């Protein structure tokens, strides 16, 4: 995935010039112009590229979610039960590290 900031910065600049800019929390998705799938290199097998492309479509369509449980924190405590979804809007409130991450939350 690659972030594409150009359109967002252009929008901000236009809002500043128009006097309409206001600070906001922006959470982009695969359905807007903030995030694009970078092209695969020649070392990536075609079936792998197709699998990733299909998964991308499922995420964009809302058929899949990147944070679906079960999810445990790095101390072994289950934070999201099997089949439940951790909402993207709660990422800023997350005060734990996911299983496999070494360290402690601040």
C-alpha positions in Angstrom: 0.0 0.0 0.0 1.1 3.5 -0.7 -0.2 6.7 0.7 -1.0 9.3 -1.9 -1.0 12.7 -0.3 -1.2 15.0 -3.4 -5.0 15.2 -3.6 -5.4 15.7 0.1 -2.8 18.5 0.2 -4.4 20.1 -2.8 -7.8 20.0 -1.0 -6.3 21.6 2.1 -4.6 24.3 0.1 -7.8 25.1 -1.7 -9.7 25.3 1.6 -7.1 27.6 3.1 -7.4 29.9 0.1 -11.2 29.8 0.3 -11.1 30.5 4.0 -13.0 27.3 4.7 -10.2 25.1 6.2 -10.8 23.5 9.6 -8.8 20.9 11.4 -10.3 17.4 11.2 -9.4 13.8 11.9 -9.2 12.0 8.6 -9.4 8.2 8.3 -8.9 7.1 4.8 -9.9 3.9 3.2 -9.3 1.9 0.0 -12.3 3.6 -1.5 -10.9 7.1 -1.5 -7.8 8.8 -3.1 -5.6 8.6 0.0 -4.4 5.0 -0.4 -3.4 2.9 -3.4 -2.0 -0.5 -4.0 1.5 -0.3 -5.2 2.4 -2.5 -8.2 3.9 -5.9 -7.6 7.4 -6.6 -8.7 8.4 -9.4 -11.0 9.3 -11.7 -8.1 5.6 -11.9 -7.0 3.9 -14.9 -8.5 0.7 -14.2 -10.4 -1.5 -16.3 -8.1 -0.2 -14.4 -5.1 -0.9 -11.0 -6.8 -4.4 -12.3 -7.7 -5.1 -13.4 -4.1 -4.0 -10.0 -2.7 -6.1 -8.2 -5.4 -9.2 -10.2 -4.4 -8.6 -9.5 -0.7 -8.2 -5.8 -1.5 -11.6 -5.9 -3.2 -13.2 -7.7 -0.2 -11.8 -5.0 2.1 -12.9 -2.1 -0.1 -16.4 -3.7 -0.4 -16.7 -4.2 3.4 -16.8 -8.0 3.0 -13.6 -8.3 5.1 -12.1 -6.1 7.9 -8.4 -5.8 8.7 -9.0 -6.1 12.5 -11.3 -9.1 12.9 -10.9 -11.2 16.0 -9.7 -13.1 17.7 -7.1 -10.5 18.6 -4.9 -10.8 21.7 -2.6 -8.2 23.1 1.1 -8.8 23.6 0.5 -10.1 27.2 -1.9 -12.8 26.0 -5.2 -11.1 26.9 -7.9 -11.4 24.3 -9.0 -7.9 23.3 -11.3 -8.7 20.4 -13.4 -11.9 20.4 -13.5 -14.3 17.5 -15.7 -12.9 14.7 -15.9 -9.4 16.3 -14.5 -6.4 14.6 -12.2 -3.7 16.2 -13.5 -0.5 14.7 -11.0 1.6 12.7 -12.4 4.7 14.4 -11.1 3.3 17.8 -7.5 3.0 16.6 -6.7 6.4 18.3 -8.0 5.1 21.6 -6.1 1.8 21.5 -3.9 1.5 24.6 -2.5 -1.9 24.0 -0.1 -3.6 21.6 -1.2 -6.6 19.5 0.2 -10.1 20.0 3.7 -10.4 18.5 4.7 -6.8 19.1 7.6 -6.4 21.6 7.3 -3.5 24.0 4.8 -1.7 26.2 2.2 0.9 25.3 2.8 4.5 26.3 
